Amino acid sequence: MTEFHISSATQPLRGVIRVPADKSISHRAAILSALANGDTRIDNFLPSETTRATVNCLRALGAEIEQTNATTLVVHGRGLRALREPGDVLFCAGSGTTMRLLAGVCAGQDFLSILDGTPALRRRPMARVAEPLRAMGAAILTRNGGLPPLTIRGGALRGIEYTLPVASAQVKSAILLAGLYADTPTTVHEPSPSRDHTERMLKACGADIELQIANCKTQINPISKLKSPISITIPSDFSSAAFFIVAALLVARSELRIESVGVNLTRTGLLDALARMGARIKIENARDESGEPASDVIVQAAELRATQVGGDEVPRMIDEFPIFAVAATQARGETVVRDAAELHVKESDRIGALTQELRKMGAQIEERGDGLVIAGPTPLRGAHVDAHNDHRLAMSLAVAGLVARGETVIDGWDCVADSFPNFEATLGQIR
């Protein structure tokens, strides 16, 4: 386990940077390219611990995937029904995305699959994905009422109409992927919109998919094959850009341009929340990258005021709450987060872990069952903190360290490799 030492920023953060590729899209590009007929070239693929887990699992299932350089894959897809029974457990590392999406794929296969992962992944709830897949006809065993490993005996599936109790792109995606193998249409209802990368990519692959965005309803119809998208270029990850967006807002006189960031509206709830707080953020050079909207994001330092976040906005910024909490410690007034109980079951208990670690730095933060209350602006002080094996918490604490007095030491820094292996180098470009 490694430590990361960071001290107060004594100069403005300035420059032009590019953050790593979108993790969510990288997972989905690899999976759907493996299920399609034909070759697909994936450029700007994220080389992280979690995406490597997805690629390794797909190879174990018989997919032929070449890595031509650090960020380029060529996937030789042989079709929906060309996968084979793995000879060993499919190790998903610490990736909930890998486990949940591949559960949907494996549910449609006429063989046995076992999906397992790290101790941290073994604590994450999988009943939410097992339940609808069982309703479709797959036999799934879990541990202790819904925890990994997942043992899946797939085969002939039937279409279902299913309402998610909580908006979840991962669970929705698992059901849609299983729906490719069902005998009748499969319909998913969500209580509020979640990220739609799977739907966009399925459409690009020729899937028969119908979206009713206003009603949060998605239907996928059975299909005999998917076509290869031939070429996919993955935009930079908004969730990774978020750390530098907030850092530039908080460090006096800073100005940053972050290039080619994915700005899919199902992912950019943080921008809306920060705008209410008085952030100075501009979006420029809008374009389309393989069916996903991308833009350059320009950020200037600003004094922030408190806001409230809840309801439909929560799924649109579910991965950004750790860095949002850091921003809230420097905002004038009381910031309230509600309707975010899902944060208890991410890579860490993000509500509990944020409260514990930011308090060490002097933050006035209160944990609630479904969220947080944060008072500010509060001068932070350097402290010895713990990442809780959570990459987003680790990088959020690093940003807090930039505005804290003295040195901050973050234990467990190696988890940052899950999504942003070159975080330190990128930070070094602008300090």
GIZI-V685064 format. One record per residue. N is the residue number from 0. RES is the residue in three letters. NEAR is the number of other C-alpha atoms within 12 Angstrom. D_LAST is the distance of its C-alpha to the last C-alpha in Angstrom with 2 decimals. Layout:
n=(N,N)
res=(RES,RES)
near=(NEAR,NEAR)
d_last=(D_LAST,D_LAST)
This chain:
n=(0,1,2,3,4,5,6,7,8,9,10,11,12,13,14,15,16,17,18,19,20,21,22,23,24,25,26,27,28,29,30,31,32,33,34,35,36,37,38,39,40,41,42,43,44,45,46,47,48,49,50,51,52,53,54,55,56,57,58,59,60,61,62,63,64,65,66,67,68,69,70,71,72,73,74,75,76,77,78,79,80,81,82,83,84,85,86,87,88,89,90,91,92,93,94,95,96,97,98,99,100,101,102,103,104,105,106,107,108,109,110,111,112,113,114,115,116,117,118,119,120,121,122,123,124,125,126,127,128,129,130,131,132,133,134,135,136,137,138,139,140,141,142,143,144,145,146,147,148,149,150,151,152,153,154,155,156,157,158,159,160,161,162,163,164,165,166,167,168,169,170,171,172,173,174,175,176,177,178,179,180,181,182,183,184,185,186,187,188,189,190,191,192,193,194,195,196,197,198,199,200,201,202,203,204,205,206,207,208,209,210,211,212,213,214,215,216,217,218,219,220,221,222,223,224,225,226,227,228,229,230,231,232,233,234,235,236,237,238,239,240,241,242,243,244,245,246,247,248,249,250,251,252,253,254,255,256,257,258,259,260,261,262,263,264,265,266,267,268,269,270,271,272,273,274,275,276,277,278,279,280,281,282,283,284,285,286,287,288,289,290,291,292,293,294,295,296,297,298,299,300,301,302,303,304,305,306,307,308,309,310,311,312,313,314,315,316,317,318,319,320,321,322,323,324,325,326,327,328,329,330,331,332,333,334,335,336,337,338,339,340,341,342,343,344,345,346,347,348,349,350,351,352,353,354,355,356,357,358,359,360,361,362,363,364,365,366,367,368,369,370,371,372,373,374,375,376,377,378,379,380,381,382,383,384,385,386,387,388,389,390,391,392,393,394,395,396,397,398,399,400,401,402,403,404,405,406,407,408,409,410,411,412,413,414,415,416,417,418,419,420,421,422,423,424,425,426,427,428,429,430)
res=(MET,THR,GLU,PHE,HIS,ILE,SER,SER,ALA,THR,GLN,PRO,LEU,ARG,GLY,VAL,ILE,ARG,VAL,PRO,ALA,ASP,LYS,SER,ILE,SER,HIS,ARG,ALA,ALA,ILE,LEU,SER,ALA,LEU,ALA,ASN,GLY,ASP,THR,ARG,ILE,ASP,ASN,PHE,LEU,PRO,SER,GLU,THR,THR,ARG,ALA,THR,VAL,ASN,CYS,LEU,ARG,ALA,LEU,GLY,ALA,GLU,ILE,GLU,GLN,THR,ASN,ALA,THR,THR,LEU,VAL,VAL,HIS,GLY,ARG,GLY,LEU,ARG,ALA,LEU,ARG,GLU,PRO,GLY,ASP,VAL,LEU,PHE,CYS,ALA,GLY,SER,GLY,THR,THR,MET,ARG,LEU,LEU,ALA,GLY,VAL,CYS,ALA,GLY,GLN,ASP,PHE,LEU,SER,ILE,LEU,ASP,GLY,THR,PRO,ALA,LEU,ARG,ARG,ARG,PRO,MET,ALA,ARG,VAL,ALA,GLU,PRO,LEU,ARG,ALA,MET,GLY,ALA,ALA,ILE,LEU,THR,ARG,ASN,GLY,GLY,LEU,PRO,PRO,LEU,THR,ILE,ARG,GLY,GLY,ALA,LEU,ARG,GLY,ILE,GLU,TYR,THR,LEU,PRO,VAL,ALA,SER,ALA,GLN,VAL,LYS,SER,ALA,ILE,LEU,LEU,ALA,GLY,LEU,TYR,ALA,ASP,THR,PRO,THR,THR,VAL,HIS,GLU,PRO,SER,PRO,SER,ARG,ASP,HIS,THR,GLU,ARG,MET,LEU,LYS,ALA,CYS,GLY,ALA,ASP,ILE,GLU,LEU,GLN,ILE,ALA,ASN,CYS,LYS,THR,GLN,ILE,ASN,PRO,ILE,SER,LYS,LEU,LYS,SER,PRO,ILE,SER,ILE,THR,ILE,PRO,SER,ASP,PHE,SER,SER,ALA,ALA,PHE,PHE,ILE,VAL,ALA,ALA,LEU,LEU,VAL,ALA,ARG,SER,GLU,LEU,ARG,ILE,GLU,SER,VAL,GLY,VAL,ASN,LEU,THR,ARG,THR,GLY,LEU,LEU,ASP,ALA,LEU,ALA,ARG,MET,GLY,ALA,ARG,ILE,LYS,ILE,GLU,ASN,ALA,ARG,ASP,GLU,SER,GLY,GLU,PRO,ALA,SER,ASP,VAL,ILE,VAL,GLN,ALA,ALA,GLU,LEU,ARG,ALA,THR,GLN,VAL,GLY,GLY,ASP,GLU,VAL,PRO,ARG,MET,ILE,ASP,GLU,PHE,PRO,ILE,PHE,ALA,VAL,ALA,ALA,THR,GLN,ALA,ARG,GLY,GLU,THR,VAL,VAL,ARG,ASP,ALA,ALA,GLU,LEU,HIS,VAL,LYS,GLU,SER,ASP,ARG,ILE,GLY,ALA,LEU,THR,GLN,GLU,LEU,ARG,LYS,MET,GLY,ALA,GLN,ILE,GLU,GLU,ARG,GLY,ASP,GLY,LEU,VAL,ILE,ALA,GLY,PRO,THR,PRO,LEU,ARG,GLY,ALA,HIS,VAL,ASP,ALA,HIS,ASN,ASP,HIS,ARG,LEU,ALA,MET,SER,LEU,ALA,VAL,ALA,GLY,LEU,VAL,ALA,ARG,GLY,GLU,THR,VAL,ILE,ASP,GLY,TRP,ASP,CYS,VAL,ALA,ASP,SER,PHE,PRO,ASN,PHE,GLU,ALA,THR,LEU,GLY,GLN,ILE,ARG)
near=(14,17,20,29,28,35,27,30,31,19,18,25,35,30,23,26,32,36,39,40,41,42,42,43,48,42,45,41,51,52,54,53,44,48,50,37,27,27,30,34,31,41,32,35,39,43,31,34,29,38,40,34,35,44,41,31,43,45,31,27,36,27,35,32,33,24,25,15,15,18,25,26,36,32,38,32,36,27,30,38,30,27,31,28,27,25,16,18,25,36,38,38,33,38,44,46,41,43,49,48,41,52,55,48,47,51,49,45,35,25,25,30,39,33,47,37,30,24,20,26,32,31,28,36,31,39,26,34,47,41,32,38,48,33,26,37,31,38,31,37,30,28,20,15,19,21,30,40,37,44,31,38,29,36,30,28,34,29,32,32,27,31,27,29,19,28,34,40,41,38,41,47,49,44,53,55,50,50,49,47,42,37,22,22,30,38,35,43,33,33,25,30,35,39,39,39,37,41,39,31,42,39,28,26,38,27,34,29,30,23,26,18,20,12,16,28,29,38,38,38,33,30,29,21,27,35,30,35,34,28,28,35,33,41,43,39,41,47,44,46,49,47,43,53,49,55,44,42,44,46,35,25,21,31,32,39,30,41,34,36,40,44,42,35,24,36,38,36,33,42,37,27,33,40,25,22,30,25,31,28,32,23,25,19,19,20,20,20,28,27,28,35,31,32,30,32,37,34,40,31,29,28,30,33,29,32,34,31,37,26,24,26,32,38,36,34,39,44,45,41,48,48,40,52,54,55,52,48,47,41,35,22,23,28,35,31,36,29,26,35,27,29,37,29,27,36,38,33,32,41,38,29,35,44,33,27,41,48,31,26,36,30,34,31,34,28,29,22,19,25,34,40,31,39,31,28,27,27,28,34,29,32,32,29,37,38,36,31,32,37,41,45,49,48,53,47,55,46,48,54,40,42,40,34,21,22,26,35,33,39,29,26,34,30,36,36,31,36,40,39,27,26,34,25,15,25,33,17,19,27,27)
d_last=(25.55,22.04,19.67,15.93,14.42,11.46,11.09,10.46,7.32,8.55,6.84,7.11,5.38,7.12,8.86,11.60,11.76,14.88,15.50,18.57,22.10,23.96,25.44,28.49,29.44,29.00,31.54,33.93,33.77,34.77,37.55,39.13,39.00,40.86,43.50,44.02,46.52,44.96,41.84,38.39,35.27,32.05,28.91,25.32,26.73,24.32,24.67,24.37,26.75,28.40,29.00,30.37,32.76,34.07,34.61,36.35,38.58,39.55,40.48,42.55,44.32,45.26,42.65,41.91,38.18,36.75,33.11,32.81,29.12,26.16,26.02,29.57,32.72,36.29,38.48,42.24,43.60,47.26,47.86,47.97,50.67,49.70,47.75,49.45,49.76,47.05,48.38,46.08,43.96,41.14,38.09,35.50,32.99,31.16,31.35,33.41,33.09,34.66,37.48,38.37,38.32,40.18,42.66,43.62,44.09,46.01,48.25,49.72,50.51,53.94,52.74,51.18,47.42,45.65,41.99,40.22,36.76,34.80,35.93,33.28,34.66,38.16,37.47,36.61,39.56,41.30,44.51,43.06,43.03,46.15,48.33,48.24,48.46,51.51,52.98,52.67,54.72,52.33,53.16,50.08,50.01,47.23,46.91,47.46,47.93,45.19,42.64,41.86,43.18,44.79,48.01,48.95,52.26,51.88,54.35,56.13,54.21,55.43,53.55,52.78,51.67,49.04,47.21,43.93,43.94,40.14,38.09,36.54,35.41,35.94,39.50,40.33,39.18,41.28,44.34,43.86,43.49,46.64,48.28,48.19,50.85,52.94,56.43,55.91,53.03,50.33,48.93,45.94,45.55,42.38,42.24,39.13,37.09,34.71,32.59,34.88,33.35,36.50,38.84,37.07,37.18,40.75,41.79,40.22,42.28,45.48,45.98,48.47,46.22,46.84,44.30,45.27,41.91,43.45,45.41,42.69,45.23,44.82,47.76,47.81,51.08,52.26,51.64,52.90,49.81,46.30,45.38,42.34,39.59,39.44,35.77,32.84,29.26,27.07,24.39,20.93,21.19,20.87,20.56,17.43,16.00,16.93,14.17,11.51,14.16,14.54,10.95,10.71,14.16,13.57,10.56,12.34,12.28,9.88,11.33,11.02,13.78,14.64,17.54,20.92,20.74,24.11,25.37,28.74,30.14,31.11,27.45,25.78,27.23,23.81,23.39,26.79,26.09,22.85,24.81,27.41,24.82,23.83,20.65,19.75,19.63,21.33,22.72,23.41,25.04,27.11,28.95,30.76,29.69,32.70,33.95,30.69,29.04,25.52,23.33,19.96,18.29,16.61,15.11,14.74,14.36,17.89,20.22,21.86,25.46,27.16,28.98,31.29,30.94,33.95,36.56,35.85,32.17,31.58,32.12,29.80,26.80,28.15,25.12,22.64,24.24,21.99,18.86,21.26,22.41,18.99,18.93,22.50,21.81,20.10,22.81,25.84,28.96,30.05,28.68,31.23,30.97,34.40,36.14,33.42,35.51,34.36,31.13,33.34,33.96,30.65,28.95,29.28,31.01,27.96,29.71,30.72,27.59,25.27,27.68,27.90,24.25,22.92,25.88,24.74,21.64,24.02,24.14,27.51,28.21,31.68,32.70,35.44,37.44,35.94,32.64,30.72,30.85,27.69,27.92,25.22,23.27,22.99,20.75,19.34,19.38,17.94,20.63,21.85,22.08,23.52,22.56,26.31,25.98,24.32,21.27,20.52,20.96,18.67,15.66,16.66,16.74,13.19,12.19,14.74,13.15,10.02,12.76,15.21,16.35,16.11,15.40,16.18,17.92,18.74,21.99,22.93,19.55,21.49,22.68,19.41,21.14,23.49,21.34,17.77,18.07,14.80,12.60,10.63,10.26,9.30,6.50,5.44,6.06,3.84,0.00)
